[in-house]
Amino acid sequence: MKLLIASDLHGSLPRTELVLELARTHHPDALVLLGDLLYHGPRNPVPEGYAPREVAALLNDWAPRIIAVRGNCDAEVDTMVLRFPLPEAAWIFADGLRIWANHGHHHQLPDRFPNLTPGDVFLCGHTHIPRAETVDGLHIWNVGSTTLPKDGYVASYGLYEAGTLSIRDLDGSEVLRHTPGA
């Protein structure tokens, strides 16, 4: 299975267009969006090309191929304009892995991972900082942010294929790589 994973678009039209171009290039089985899709949030600057209505329209064109979760900046009104579900979390089963996708704003500490067991993947966004590691048998993947990276990190996205997550900058260069069990 191949997944293109992006988080924290925050209403940026140019970054959403880039993510969709990456999806056209990589031909994933699904486009996984980890929340904070349309609104920039009160603590963030207004991103370049802020156009939530246009972002919603572009994402809606991909609705049948999107697995998305709701972020802390996603409002109920966002669920009314998006034509795909926006649950708090979603399970993805790929290549023998149990991947629990959520935004991450409620589950950043290891003791707060509900119903996860060693070998599972915790896939999130929220911090805008890429992460790919194993802690106490739990694989923690954060693809960073396409739009508002923090702490000096570059804007990034994830590409999952055949059991391996590759976190890449927007030019496609690998930033982090993680293979559970390797």
N, C-alpha and C positions, 0 to 999 in steps of 0.2 A: 504494500500500500504506500502511496505517496501523498503527503499532506504539505500544503503551503500554509504556514502559520504566521499571523501578524497580530500585533496588539497595539492598542493606544493610538488609533488613527486620529482621534480628536478633531474630526471634521475637516481635515486637510484634504482638499481636492487633489493637489498634485501628488501627495503621498498615496492616496487611494488609487489614483490612476496608475502609479508605479506598481503598487501591489497587484493590481489586476493585470498589468502587463507581465509581471513575473508569473502570474498564474497562467496566462496564455503561453508563456515560454516553457514553463516546467510541466504543464499538463497534469496537475495533481488530481487525485481522486476526490479530494475535498479541499476547500479553502476554510481554514479554521481561524476565526476571529475571536480574540480573547478580551473583548470589551473595550469600553470608552471609544465608541465608534463615531459619534456625531458631535458631542459637546466637548469643549476644551477644559471645562472645570474652573472653579474659582481660584485655584492656586497656580494654574498654568497660564502662560502668556497665550494670546490668540495666535494660533499657528499660521504659518504662511499658507495663503490660499484657502482660508477658512470659509467653507461653503457647505454646511451640513445638509441642506436640501439636495444639492447636486451629488454629494457623497451618498446619500440615501438612495437616490435614483440609480447611480452606478452599481451599488451593492445589490439593489433589488433585481437587477439584470442577472445577477449570479445566484439568486436565492436558492435554486434547486441544488447547488453544489456547496452551500455554506453551512458550516457548523459554527454557531456563535454562542457566546455567553455574555451575560450582562455585566458591565463594569460599574464602578462607583459613580461615574459621571453619566451613565446612561439613565435617562428618565423614562417614566411611563409613556410620555408622548412619543419617545423614540420608537417604542414597540408598536405604536400606531402607524408610523410611516414606513417601517421596515416590513418587508414581506417574507421574513423568515423568523423562526422562534428566537427568543433572546432569554433563555432560562438562566438561572443562577450558576448552573454547572452542567456539564455533559460528560458522559462516559464515551470514550472512543476505544474500540478494540481493534488493534492493528498488529499484525505479525506476531501474535502471541502476547502482546503487551496490553495491560489494562492502563489506559491513560485517562486520568481525571482532569478535565479541562475546566478552569474557572478563572475569574479575573485575578484573584489573589488577595484582594483587600481584606478579606476575613480570615485568611489562612496563611499568614507568613511565618508563624512559629511552628517548629516541627511537632509540638504537642497538639496542634490544632488541625491536623490533617484527618478528616473524618473518614472512617472505613477504608483507609489505605493500609496495605500490608507490604512487607518487603517484596521488592520486585515490581511494584506499581510505579507509575509515573505521575507526578504532580506537575501539570502543565499550567502556567499562569503568565500574567503580565503584571500590570499595576505599578511596579517599582521603576519601570523604564530602564532597567539595568539587566543586561543579559546574564544568564546563569545556567550552567549545565554541569551537574555533579550528582554523586550518590552520597546520601547521608543516612547511616543506619539502615542500609538496604533499600531506601526509598530514593527514586531517581527524581531530581528536582530540575525542571526545565523552565526557564523564563527567556522568551525570545527578545526581550527588550522592547523598545518602542520604535515604530517607523517614523514618528513625527517629532516627538519631544524627548530625545534621549537625555539622561541625567548623569551626573558625576563624571563627565568627561568621556563617556562612551559614545560610540557612533550610532546613528540610526540603524536599526537592524530588523531582521525577520528570520523565521526558521523554515528549514526544509527538512522534513522527516521522510526517510525512505529506507526500507528493508532493515528496520531496527535501529537506525542511527539518526540522531538529530544533528544537523549542521546549522549553526546560527551564523548568518552572513550579514555583511554590511550591504548597503543598497547598490553597490557596484558588483556584488556577488562574491566578494572575497570572504573566505571563512574566518570568523572571529572565534568561535568555540565549536567543539565537536564532542559528542557524547554517545557512547554505545553501551546500554545497560549490559552488565555481565562481561564486558571486555576488559 
